[in-house]
Amino acid sequence: MGLYRDRIFPAMYDKAMGGEGLTEHRRRQLAGLSGEVLEIGAGTGLNLPCYPVAVTRLCTVDPNPGMNTRLARRAAASPIEVESHQLAGESLPFDAGRFRFAVSTLSLCSIADPVAAVREIRRVLAPGGRFVFLEHGLHDDPGVQRWQRRLDRLQHWYADCTLLLEPQRVLEEAGFDAIEMDTFLLDGAPSIHRFMYRGTATR
């Protein structure tokens, strides 16, 4: 399990999540950010080259040691100062109201308690601060949903994430009420992974 978690899975993640299409969606979501940013579930650091030049410092959180190793290599080549924390997102070591911006891209699906994690994000955002997200989740087609439910246990086993994430519900249960979100289909992705959610939630 350690070899898979620390080496094989991070390499698979880079290959699956580092494509040009997803990179463009990352850039679009991150375009308006500046200053110090919190990123939850930073993975291998695929967002690093997508941040605008106005972002000067990044605090990252991810529990996977293999992900953090790859993130450190990308951080060394980035002009952004990176402070990384190897821990889960449900309990953040930051003061309330510290950040103007927080980010999650394709990571809430892998957090055991996404509501707790988003509640923590809300806590560390300053009043008026924005949580920017890009996630895959439960499809709006009932036929695809049936397959997502059938395959969710397998998805947990090999990719450590769920196919059944419902971002609107998660954000509302975590206390956000100012939510702007739209959905789209990711070109080239399998139907069970194709339904995407993007948007912002303001504290």
N, C-alpha and C positions, 0 to 999 in steps of 0.2 A: 504493500500500500504506500509506503514511504517513497519508493522509486517512482511509482505512478504519479503521486501527488507532487513530488518535488521536481521531477524532470520531464516525464512523458506528457502529463496534462498541460503544464505551461507551454511546451512546444506545440501541442495540438491547439491550444488557445490562440497562440500567435498566428498559426496558419489559418484557423477558422475565422478569427475576428479581425485580422489585419488586412483584409481585402480593400481594394480601391473604393468600392461602393460604400462600405461602412465608414471608411475614413472620411469621405465627403460628408456623410451624415454627422460624424463627430465634429468636423470643422464647423458645420452649420450651427450645431447646438452650442458650441463653445465660443462663438464669434464675439459675443458681447461682454465677455468677462474681463476683469482687470484686478490688479493688486494681488492680494493673498487669497488663495482658493483652497477649499477642502475637497478632496476627492475620495469617495467611499468605494471600496472594491476596485482599487486602481489596477489590479491585475499585473500585467507585464509592462505597463506604462505606454500602451498604444495611444493614449490621449496626448502624451507629451508633445509630439510634433504638431498637434492640432490646436494647441492653445495659441491665442493671439499674443503679439509681443507685449501687450499691456499687462499680461499676467507675469508677475515677478517672483512669486513664491507659491509653492504647492505643498500642502500637507496631505499625505496619502495614508490610507488605511486599507490593509488587506491581511487576512490571517494566514495565507499560504506562503511558506518560506521559498518555494521554487518560483512563485510569481515575483516575490520581492527581490530575488536574485537578478532576474531579468530586468525588473524595474530599475534596480541600481545601475545596471549597465547603460540603460537608456538615459537615466538621470545624469550620468557622468558626461554624456555628450550633449546635454541640453543647456541652454542659457538660463533656464528657470532654476532657481534654488529649490531643492526638493528635501523635505523632511518626511521620512517614511516611518510608519508605525505598523509592526506586524501584530495585528489584533483584529478582533471581530468588530463589526460596525454597531452592535447593539449597545455598547458602552464606550463612549468617546472621552479621551483624556483632555478635553478642552473646556475652557470657561464658557459659560453661557454668553451668547451674543458676540462671540469673537469674529465671526466671518460674515462678509457681505455676500459671498457666493459659495455654494456647495454643489458638487457634481456627482452623478451616478450614471455610468453608461454600461449597460448590459451586465449589471452586477446585483441588483435587488433580487433577481431570481435565485441567486446563490446564497442568500442570507437566510439563516434558519427562521428568524423572526423579523421580516421586513418592516412590519409596523413599528416595532421597537427601534429599529435602526433609523427609520424616517423620523420618528419622534425625537431621537437624539440629534438628527440633523436640524430639525426645527429648533431645538434648544440652543444649539451653538450658532445659529444664524442671528445676526443683528435684526432689530425691527426694520422691516422693508427689505431684508436680505432675500436672495432668490436661490432656490434649489432647482438646478437644471438637470433634466434627466432624458435618457434615451434607453428604452428597454424593449425586450421582446416579451410576449405574454399570451394570454388566452385569446384565441381567434374569435372573430365575431360570427363565423360560420359554424352552426351547430354540428355539421358533419365533421369538420376539422377538430372541433372541440372534443368529440367522442374519441378520436384518435389521440389527441393530446392527453386525455385522461387515461387511456389504455397504456400509453408509452411513458407516462410521467415517472414511474418507478425506475424504468431503465435509464431515463434521462438523469435522474438523481445519481444512479450508480456510476455512469461513465463520465458525466459532465458536472456533477455536483450542483445541479440547478433544477428548477421546476419549469414546466411548460405552462403552468396555470396561473402565473402572476396576473393580478388585476390592479394596475397602478392607481386608478381612480379610487378604488376602495381603500388601498393601503394609505394613500395620501390623506384621505378624509379621516380614517381612523386614527392617524398620527396627529391630527389637529390642524391640518392645512385646510383653509376654505377658499383662498384665492388661487385657483388652479386654472391654468391655460394648457390644454392638451389636444393634440390631434393624433390620428393613427394613419399608418400607411403600410403597404406591402413591400417587403424587401426583395428586390430583384435577385433572382437566382437562388434564393433560399428554399429549403424544403417547406412544405405547407405548414408543418407543425412548428416551425421556427420563424415563419415569415411575417407574422402580424406584429407590427412595431408601434410603440407608443413614444411620443416625444413631447416635451413641453417644459413648463416652469411652474413652480409653486412658490408663492411669496409669503413670507412670515408677517 
